[in-house]
Amino acid sequence: MADRALDIRGLLCPLTWARVKGELLSMRAGETLEVTLDHRPALPDITRNAAELGHDVLSTSERDGAWVLVIERGP
């Protein structure tokens, strides 16, 4: 179970990454964020941008017509 959850269904790029980034910045290193989204093109963008900032995408799955990413906040 993630430390926090963020539901961004209905948002499109670049707002998807902006919301995820904002949430990650408010977290402590090692905390996890579960992100639920329905905009498929945002998946590789969020994954790439998170990695570039030192965060780890721990898992990606599909659930009930949406995608769920679990991201661990980096240092």
Phi and psi in degrees as a GROMACS rama.xvg file:
@    title "Ramachandran Plot"
@    xaxis  label "Phi"
@    yaxis  label "Psi"
@TYPE xy
-75.3771  156.402  ALA-2
-70.0408  -34.1807  ASP-3
-138.206  159.846  ARG-4
-130.755  143.126  ALA-5
-135.492  117.664  LEU-6
-102.155  110.382  ASP-7
-115.547  26.2292  ILE-8
-59.9982  138.276  ARG-9
96.1269  -14.5608  GLY-10
-91.6464  150.384  LEU-11
-114.953  162.474  LEU-12
-61.5225  143.635  CYS-13
-90.4597  3.77118  PRO-14
-63.7226  -28.5587  LEU-15
-60.8343  -50.6225  THR-16
-67.4886  -37.6072  TRP-17
-59.1034  -42.3966  ALA-18
-68.7239  -43.169  ARG-19
-63.5397  -46.4171  VAL-20
-60.5676  -44.2234  LYS-21
-59.8827  -42.3002  GLY-22
-66.7567  -44.496  GLU-23
-60.8073  -38.9327  LEU-24
-64.8207  -24.9065  LEU-25
-88.0551  0.400273  SER-26
-102.323  163.565  MET-27
-90.9978  154.607  ARG-28
-55.5259  135.626  ALA-29
92.3974  -16.7218  GLY-30
-73.2986  155.252  GLU-31
-115.733  148.027  THR-32
-125.589  125.462  LEU-33
-98.1858  119.007  GLU-34
-110.2  126.035  VAL-35
-110.817  125.992  THR-36
-142.796  158.58  LEU-37
-122.803  6.73468  ASP-38
-99.8164  94.1633  HIS-39
-51.2034  -42.346  ARG-40
-61.8847  -17.2074  PRO-41
-75.9072  -21.4719  ALA-42
-55.9253  -55.9249  LEU-43
-66.5617  -31.0019  PRO-44
-65.8091  -47.4622  ASP-45
-64.0499  -44.079  ILE-46
-60.52  -47.8968  THR-47
-64.9061  -48.1247  ARG-48
-64.0861  -39.2299  ASN-49
-62.1556  -46.1321  ALA-50
-62.5355  -40.488  ALA-51
-61.8406  -27.9125  GLU-52
-95.454  4.91799  LEU-53
91.4285  12.5884  GLY-54
-94.0847  157.57  HIS-55
-113.15  128.627  ASP-56
-85.5148  110.546  VAL-57
-81.355  -32.3514  LEU-58
-159.907  154.55  SER-59
-136.34  129.88  THR-60
-147.1  167.049  SER-61
-111.599  134.221  GLU-62
-145.452  120.437  ARG-63
52.7608  43.753  ASP-64
78.8628  9.24788  GLY-65
-129.737  166.486  ALA-66
-107.565  145.682  TRP-67
-125.601  123.383  VAL-68
-112.062  139.893  LEU-69
-114.642  120.799  VAL-70
-118.602  132.18  ILE-71
-96.9272  128.377  GLU-72
-66.3304  127.896  ARG-73
-80.3926  -177.726  GLY-74
